[in-house]
Amino acid sequence: MSVKSQYGAPRLYEIAFDMNRKAEVDFLVHCFRRYAHRPVRRVLDIACGTGPHLTRLAGRGYAMAGLDLSRENVEYLRERLAADGQRAELVVGDMTDFRLARPVDAAICMQDSQGHLLTNAQLLAHFRAVARALRRGGLYVFDRYMASSWTDPARSWSWSRRRGRLIVRASFSALNEVNPVTQTFRERMLLEAIENGRRKVYRQTHTSRMVFPQELRALVELAGGFEFVQWFFGFEPHQVLERSKHPLLMVVVLRKR
C-alpha cells in the first residue's frame, strides 16, 4: 500500500467522478440553444479537470478549449483526447487571469470549481476574465454548491466504480470546519485504488467557499459585462431555483452584454 498526501492521480479521479455527466451536458446544450444570442460553436471549459464535460461536448461537435490550474490534469486530458481522435485548445492557467488564442461563444465551470475562489475580489476577477474570453451574446453556465444552513453537520458521500480490473473507492465530505464570516469550509477527498492485488490511497483536502444566490447576483452586477438570464437547482429546464425549498445546487446562466 502507498499513501500520497497530495492528489496526483488524474486517471483515478476521472473514473471516480465520471457520473451523471450526460444529463449535465444535455442541459448545457439546451442552454446554449435557448439562451445564447449567437450560435454556440466554440466552448471554454473552465477548471476542466480530466474533461468529463469537455470530451462529451467535443463528441457532439463543439470546438473546445479547456483551462485548468493542474498541469497533470491538462496532460492527462490531452492524451485522452488524442486517443479518441479529438483536439482542443488546452491551457494551464488561473481562472482569475487568463487569455485564450481566440474568443469563445460559451463558457462553463462545473463541479463547484468556483468554490476555490476564496474572496469576493477573486470572484470578481474571475467574472471579468470570463467576460473577456466571450463573444457578445455568448453564455456562461456554472454550478455552485449550496447549503440550507451553516448549522448543518458536515455532509459526506462514498461510492465505488470499476473499470476493467481497477476498482476505485471514493469518499468525499464537505462543510468541515465552517467559518461563517469568510463563508469558507474544508473539503476532504479520499481515493482508494485496487488493481492487480495492489492498493494505493490518495488524499486531498482544500478550502472552499460558498456564496448565496442574492450575493452572487450582486457580484455579477458589480463585475459588469454580464446580464443574468436564469438559475436552476438541478440540470433540468423546469428546475428553476425559486421553486426549491432546500436546494443543494445552484446552476446559473449568464449572458455577455
Secondary structure, 3 states (H helix, E strand, C coil): CEEECCCCCHHHHHHHCCCCHHHHHHHHHHHHHHHCCCCCCEEEEECCCCCHHHHHHHHCCCEEEEEECCHHHHHHHHHHHHHCCCCEEEEECECCECCCCCCEEEEEECCCHHHHCCCHHHHHHHHHHHHHHEEEEEEEEEEEECCCCCCCCCEEEEEEEEECCEEEEEEEEEEEEEECCCCEEEEEEEEEEEECCEEEEEEEEEEEECCCHHHHHHHHHHHCCEEEEEEECCCCCCCEHHHCCCCCEEEEEEEEC
